[in-house]
Amino acid sequence: MKSIRFGSIALAAFMVAACSSTASPSAAPTGTAAAVATQAPATCTTLTVWAMPGTFTDANAAALNTSFETAHPGCVVNYQVQQWNGIVAKLTTALASNNPPDIMEIGNTDAITFEAAGALADITAARAQLGGGTSNTSADAGQLWLASLNDSSVYNGKLYAVPFYAGDRVLIYRKDLFKSANIDPTTITSKDKLIAAAKTLQTANSSVTDFSGFYLPGQNWYAMMQMVWDEGGTIATQDASGKWSGTLENASSEKGIQDYIDYYNAGSTGPKDNDEANPAQYTLFNQGKVGMMIGNGWEIGLTVGKTGAVTSADQVGVLPIPSATDGKTVPVFLGGSVIGIAKNSKNQQAAIDWVAQLSQPAGQNLMIGEGWIPSLKQYAANIADTPANVTLKIQAAEAAAGSGFTPNAKGWAAVEANNPIKAMLTAILNGTSVDEAAKAADLKINAVINGQ
């Protein structure tokens, strides 16, 4: 999904906005700080920032750091690009030291590891300055970040990270097959209409071996979670005592699970006992065996090859994933990053000032220019309608309308390690009732989710 579309004029605008003592109130979303700070800037000598590869172009990172240094005379940003491979172990060691990086980018699914360990600073009091509004609760009107990024940043009711950027899944389809089957993509606005289109595609392409009008493997649990949220269900919830419990057997959750099963049974040729990577669904798409699929933004480019049935990007289109309710979209799972400030940092206020730049209008537009869904709902909902932003606009609109996240429980990694949700889906597709399989999955979740 990464793209470079942020030119010199936009960089100059970022410099002016970030270095000004105040930003235009009309340009800032309601509830965020119009300026990074109204008091004298925090002092420091060196501010160390760990970012991940591909987050910023070199030019954008330099502009962001220069704007901070200009507003904080005498403070130099030591900006380091880390690697995803091994980053959790490296952060664990660094954050336990007396001289950790002040600021670090953390994958949103890894954030709970450091929040639960007490390695990150409690920045709840700085929430408004950081752009998140007045509430830590995602459903509240005073909470301004994308819901699932906020969820991964809050632990035990306190803010320990700042939402950064995200990507999500969309409905990827074959434009040429839609045209030959006389399907108008704008009419796919509900579960029932998507299934009807899938069946039309299957009839029109019956000569293709193992063709799926809508391809869905048996164990794409990320897609299933979105359907559960769409029906008002949850994967697991936390009670007042802090204990987590699986909630797949809840009636609303089971309704979402059934939606997933209905999609699969509409004619998918995906394996019942494997996920979207086995076989790689974008490879099947390229081979001409798929009319539609739910995929990440980065998968779009991989559907097009020098050989195969899909050799031109013009053959591939993108739609929002429809809800079971006509006219709505499913809440999407956001993969992305948050930003933490080390508990042992000696420059916490300066770190807050650096991070706060990203929720300014110029900072949000910088993330959009990099090709990412920005952290603030208001900006995500209003991506410019340009040819370069076609996919990003759809992804961001989905995210702004609603998003979800895996349970932010310290034992969730242990749940995924032997994923009972995948096993549940395969069992249902092989004849076990939804209720029986969901209850079995909840028991397995409950056995490990509260582990230390």
Protein Blocks (a to p, Z undefined) as FASTA:
>chain_A
ZZcfbdfklmmmmmmmmmpmbdcfklpcghiafbfbfcdcdddfbdcddddehkacfklm
mmmmmmmmmmmghiacddddddfehplmmmmmmmmpmbdcfbdcddfklmmmmmmnopac
cfklmmmmnonajafbfkbmklmbdfklmmmmpgghiafbdcfbdcdddddddfklmmmn
opafklmgbfklmmmmmmmmmmmmmmpghiafbacdfklmklmmmmmmmnopafbdcdfk
opacdfklpmklmmmmmmmmmmmmnopabdfkbcfklccfklmmmnopafbdcddfklmm
mmpcfbdjblbfklpccdddddfbghiacddddddddddddfklcklmmmmmmmmmmmpm
klmmmmmmnopacfblklmmmcccdfklmmmmmmmmmmmnoccdddfbfklmmmmmmcfk
lmmmmmmmnopafklmmmmmmmmmmmmmmpZZ
